[in-house]
Amino acid sequence: MTQTYDEKLQMVDAMHRYGGSFVIALAECFIRADAHNLDRLYQAFPEIVARYIQIARDSRAAEARPLDAPENDARREEGRRQ
């Protein structure tokens, strides 16, 4: 998977914010991995990567909306359920 450095950081940030203990540990692996091992992580965990890329995108969009927007409440609730 090809991501920009900023996209990778946003995904890792979402993993740290909204993930459980496994996803948080996996986020650390994404931070520390060299190029070869980074590719291996993307191949091994495509569902997790896709989920947290989407959460990162949704979070950025939510930050652009007013704080009292109903979508922000839904995003916070989804993060708590994980």
MOPE-V718168 format. One record per backbone hydrogen bond with DSSP energy under -0.5 kcal/mol. CO is the residue of the C=O (numbers start at 1). NH is the residue of the N-H. E is the energy in kcal/mol with one decimal. If there is no record, write none. Layout:
co->CO nh->NH e->E
co->CO nh->NH e->E
//
This chain:
co->1 nh->3 e->-0.6
co->4 nh->8 e->-2.3
co->5 nh->9 e->-2.3
co->6 nh->10 e->-2.4
co->7 nh->11 e->-2.4
co->8 nh->12 e->-2.7
co->9 nh->13 e->-2.5
co->10 nh->14 e->-2.2
co->11 nh->15 e->-2.3
co->12 nh->16 e->-2.3
co->13 nh->17 e->-2.4
co->14 nh->18 e->-2.8
co->15 nh->19 e->-1.7
co->20 nh->24 e->-2.5
co->21 nh->25 e->-2.1
co->22 nh->26 e->-2.5
co->23 nh->27 e->-2.2
co->24 nh->28 e->-1.6
co->25 nh->29 e->-1.5
co->26 nh->30 e->-2.2
co->27 nh->31 e->-1.8
co->28 nh->32 e->-2.1
co->29 nh->33 e->-1.8
co->34 nh->38 e->-2.6
co->35 nh->39 e->-1.9
co->36 nh->40 e->-1.6
co->37 nh->41 e->-2.1
co->38 nh->42 e->-2.3
co->39 nh->43 e->-2.1
co->40 nh->44 e->-2.2
co->41 nh->45 e->-2.0
co->43 nh->46 e->-0.5
co->45 nh->49 e->-2.4
co->46 nh->50 e->-2.6
co->47 nh->51 e->-2.3
co->48 nh->52 e->-2.4
co->49 nh->53 e->-2.1
co->50 nh->54 e->-2.1
co->51 nh->55 e->-2.3
co->52 nh->56 e->-2.1
co->53 nh->57 e->-2.2
co->54 nh->58 e->-2.9
co->55 nh->59 e->-2.6
co->56 nh->60 e->-2.1
co->57 nh->61 e->-2.2
co->58 nh->62 e->-2.5
co->59 nh->63 e->-2.1
co->60 nh->64 e->-0.8
co->61 nh->64 e->-0.6
co->61 nh->65 e->-0.5
co->62 nh->65 e->-1.1
co->66 nh->69 e->-2.0
co->69 nh->72 e->-1.3
co->69 nh->73 e->-0.9
co->70 nh->74 e->-1.6
co->71 nh->75 e->-2.0
co->72 nh->76 e->-2.2
co->73 nh->77 e->-2.2
co->74 nh->78 e->-2.2
co->75 nh->79 e->-2.1
co->76 nh->80 e->-1.6
co->77 nh->81 e->-1.4
co->78 nh->82 e->-0.8
//
